[in-house]
Amino acid sequence: MIYDMYGNTKEVTPYERMMAALNGEKADRVPVNFYPRWAALEYAGVTFKEAWDNPDLYVKAQIQAQERFQYDCVIDYDMMGPVEEAMGAKLKYPENDVPQIAEPLIKTKEDMKNVKWKLDPRKDGNMPKVLYVVRRLKEELIRRGRGTQHVPIITWGSCPSRTAACLTGFKEWFLIVARDPDWAVELMENALDGWLQMIIAAWEAGVDAVWINDPVSSRDCISRDHYEKLTQPYQRKFIEAIRRETGMKITFHPCGNWHDRMDLVYQNQADSYFLGPMDIEMCTRVAVETNEKGLSRVKSLNGNVGAATKSTTDGQTAVPYATTMKRGKPEDIEKEAKAVIETVEGADLRCILGTNCWDVKGSSFANRDAMVYAARKYGQYK
Amino acid sequence: MSIIEEIRKNVFDGDENNTVELVKKALDAGKTAKEILDEGLVAGLRDCGDGFEKGEKFIPEMLLSSESMKVAMVVLKPLLLEGSGGSGGAGKAVLATVEGDVHDIGLELVGTMLETAGFEVRNMGPDVPTEDIVAAVKEDKPHIVGLSALLSNTMDVMPDVIDALADAGLRDSVKIMVGGAPVKQDFADEIGADGWAYDAASAVPKAKELRAQLSD
């Protein structure tokens, strides 16, 4: 469906644009996805807790903000919590932030027996609430598209290493990695299924793509050796299971600094990578190299406006995440977006413009507008 | 290799059991608690921190090193406190990792080091809501407030804490120190903190210096 939106350009729908990019294909221009949780809530003027307590309000916020900002997707609650809570973890719900684990569920190996590893997303805990939001988003998008879904719905999932770390507490997780790698493997093996079932159920409810992340295997956290031998195989196993069960396109978010291991990251076989604060040229070059060797299947890179520059990514995380989106000006967004588009598209990978981590709370509407504007200005395909 | 050098190496390697045994041996051999702390434990931990900076050590290894120091401090702490004239003599400190950040290795080390230097320390641990820090400062009336963050996105919470202390009318009664991997002097200056320290060992002289600037 092509419609004349701005007089001088023919634009396809966000659905067509985003799904094409995730598949490595060109639609009309580069799409935009900065995982718009806070953009939506701030535009609606509601806190996260208000939207969590009232799923219809969350749906309304997502739909209205997409219409206002014109980025290329909506997202469900997209957060850690429902699965871990259903497993038995106690969560705390801050007024205006996503839930956090109140206390570790697993302190000893014995505690493993008390965890509910096999979950039914249609019944357990708050997982049905997430599925309700997906169904409502789908209904509303189809209604507004007059029978056609014009905007894709994206869901989120937690990699086994992240889930394990949430259940044990992050500090204990790293000690387990150091002292008892076999236990770390057992934890990840058990942790995989809960989020897999959640993603399958979300797909059945109507989501169109999934992104998953792992903030505990970066260079900021563990060695390349630990990553290669312990956690990367479980990223890959998780990705393979999602692909086998749903066929959806999968985006992996290496959260933080992964400079020394991007070659291994790309081998986890996701379709797209939502890049953290890393040098875009390096990330693009390594993606092309691993693709050429037949080791990866990278089709698109999502990010990473607000990312680090070469001078600040020499192996340290000296760069505040999503700096530009939060603190920059619209002209900064435009300049960085241009560089990202030119680098990624110049390597014949598809670019999906975004920030370098989750949408940043408190970013100005002008900056969010600037990213979509930059995609229109610099991301048109001939 | 001297016994102090062995302690240093074992802390660096994160060997908890050996470190404790070596500390006991060093004391038996007549080494002072201060010497073992500064030249053995702290030096080993600093080596590990340097390794972290260079990308040769990571959080699991850092944790093992800090655990080695912690178990060794169980033996050393009573002796060090005797030497410092008892806990609290140097002043009071409230320490916390800011909300949203679950890292507390550095915080624990700073707490231990300040205690051994004679400070009475209330370590609030990781992920502490700003309002809880303000409440603790109201309640304890410390000289030093130490804020930690390991993540570049949570360091942005530090200025919120400073603002909240100012709003509560407590800013002038305390000296605020900030630290953590992404936090540097320029950031401390930018957000209006009173001090920054590179690591746990250098936090002690900085805390003493700031404490001396307060009238009571």
Interface residues (C-beta under 8 A of the other chain):
Chain A: D97 Q100 G169 F170 K171 F174 L175 V177 A178 R179 R219 D220 C221 I222 S223 H226 D260 P277 G315 Q316 T317 A318 V319 P320 Y321 A322 C357
Chain B: G14 E53 G55 F58 I59 P60 E61 L63 L64 E67 G100 V102 H103 D104 I105 P126 D127 S152 N153 M155 D156 A181 P182
